[in-house]
């Protein structure tokens, strides 16, 4: 699968408090469209569209969640970038075949009712990359 099939879907930002972070981004002129809890990732999310993409604010709902661990180690900030792909299984098979290290070998439930999978940060030169199948619901 060609990288040209990828489209930037969103940028995930880890925050301690969605309420406080939304206030900051709304002061910059963005508008929150919705929130949801993503059980598989143990996070509460808020989406703020900007141009053809979105910001996804991530607040941990458990002290042992991946985002809680990220916040404890690095503090608030960019957590991941997400690329939308037309065929998630195909993208994962292609990347695995080319030696990319994957966090998820197969899709897991993500926000917007979409299927997602993460590449290990070592595959993205320190950047956690999420792949998401489908189009954004907000």
C-alpha positions as CSV (number, residue, x, y, z in Angstrom):
1,X,0.0,0.0,0.0
2,X,1.4,3.4,-1.0
3,X,1.8,6.1,1.6
4,X,-0.2,8.3,-0.9
5,X,-3.3,6.3,0.1
6,X,-2.8,7.7,3.7
7,X,-4.6,10.9,4.7
8,X,-3.9,12.9,7.9
9,X,-7.0,12.3,10.0
10,X,-6.1,13.9,13.3
11,X,-3.4,14.8,15.8
12,X,-3.9,13.3,19.3
13,X,-3.0,15.5,22.2
14,X,-2.6,14.0,25.7
15,X,-4.2,16.3,28.4
16,X,-4.8,16.0,32.1
17,X,-8.2,17.8,31.8
18,X,-10.3,17.9,28.6
19,X,-12.4,20.7,30.1
20,X,-9.3,22.9,30.6
21,X,-7.8,22.0,27.2
22,X,-11.0,22.6,25.3
23,X,-11.2,26.1,26.9
24,X,-7.8,26.9,25.5
25,X,-8.5,25.7,22.0
26,X,-11.9,27.3,21.9
27,X,-10.2,30.6,22.9
28,X,-8.1,30.1,19.8
29,X,-11.3,29.9,17.7
30,X,-11.8,26.1,17.4
31,X,-15.1,24.5,18.4
32,X,-15.5,21.1,20.1
33,X,-17.9,18.9,18.1
34,X,-18.2,15.9,20.4
35,X,-16.8,13.8,23.2
36,X,-16.7,10.1,23.8
37,X,-15.0,7.4,25.9
38,X,-13.0,4.9,24.0
39,X,-13.0,1.9,26.3
40,X,-10.3,0.0,24.4
41,X,-7.8,2.8,24.9
42,X,-9.1,3.9,28.4
43,X,-9.5,7.5,27.3
44,X,-12.1,10.3,27.1
45,X,-11.8,12.1,23.8
46,X,-12.9,15.5,22.5
47,X,-12.7,16.4,18.9
48,X,-12.0,19.9,17.5
49,X,-12.1,20.2,13.6
50,X,-9.5,22.4,12.0
51,X,-9.3,22.6,8.3
52,X,-9.4,19.1,6.7
53,X,-8.3,17.5,9.9
54,X,-9.0,17.4,13.7
55,X,-7.4,17.7,17.0
56,X,-8.3,14.8,19.3
57,X,-7.8,15.6,23.0
58,X,-7.1,12.6,25.1
59,X,-7.8,12.4,28.8
60,X,-7.1,9.1,30.7
61,X,-10.0,7.5,32.4
62,X,-7.8,5.1,34.4
63,X,-4.4,5.6,36.1
64,X,-3.0,2.6,34.2
65,X,-4.1,3.6,30.7
66,X,-1.5,4.2,28.0
67,X,-2.3,8.0,28.0
68,X,-2.0,8.1,31.8
69,X,1.5,6.5,31.5
70,X,2.4,9.0,28.7
71,X,1.3,12.0,30.9
72,X,3.3,10.6,33.9
73,X,6.4,10.2,31.8
74,X,6.3,13.2,29.4
75,X,3.5,15.5,30.5
76,X,0.8,17.0,28.3
77,X,1.5,17.3,24.6
78,X,1.3,15.6,21.2
79,X,0.6,11.9,21.8
80,X,0.2,10.6,18.2
81,X,-0.6,11.4,14.6
82,X,-3.3,9.4,12.9
83,X,-3.6,8.6,9.2
84,X,-6.8,7.4,7.7
85,X,-6.4,4.4,5.3
86,X,-8.9,2.8,3.0
87,X,-8.0,-0.8,4.0
88,X,-6.6,-1.2,7.5
89,X,-5.8,-4.9,7.3
90,X,-4.0,-4.4,4.0
91,X,-2.0,-1.5,5.4
92,X,-1.0,-3.5,8.5
93,X,0.0,-6.5,6.3
94,X,2.0,-4.3,4.0
95,X,3.8,-2.5,6.9
96,X,4.5,-5.8,8.8
97,X,5.9,-7.3,5.6
98,X,8.2,-4.3,5.2
99,X,9.5,-4.8,8.8
100,X,7.6,-2.1,10.6
101,X,7.0,-2.8,14.3
102,X,3.3,-2.8,15.2
103,X,1.6,-2.3,18.6
104,X,-1.5,-3.9,17.2
105,X,-1.3,-6.9,14.8
106,X,-5.0,-6.5,14.0
107,X,-7.5,-3.6,14.3
108,X,-9.0,-2.6,17.7
109,X,-12.1,-0.4,18.4
110,X,-11.3,3.3,18.3
111,X,-13.2,6.6,18.4
112,X,-16.0,7.3,16.0
113,X,-16.8,3.6,15.9
114,X,-13.8,3.1,13.6
115,X,-11.2,0.4,13.6
116,X,-7.7,1.5,14.5
117,X,-4.2,0.1,15.0
118,X,-1.0,1.7,16.3
119,X,2.5,1.4,15.0
120,X,5.3,1.3,17.6
121,X,7.0,4.7,18.1
122,X,10.3,3.1,16.9
123,X,8.6,2.6,13.5
124,X,7.9,6.3,13.4
125,X,11.3,7.6,14.6
126,X,9.8,8.3,18.0
127,X,6.4,9.3,16.8
128,X,3.4,7.1,17.8
129,X,1.4,6.6,14.6
130,X,-2.2,5.5,14.5
131,X,-3.9,4.1,11.4
132,X,-7.7,4.4,11.2
133,X,-10.0,2.9,8.7
134,X,-12.9,5.1,7.4
135,X,-13.8,8.7,7.5
136,X,-14.2,11.0,10.5
137,X,-17.6,11.2,12.1
138,X,-17.1,14.8,13.4
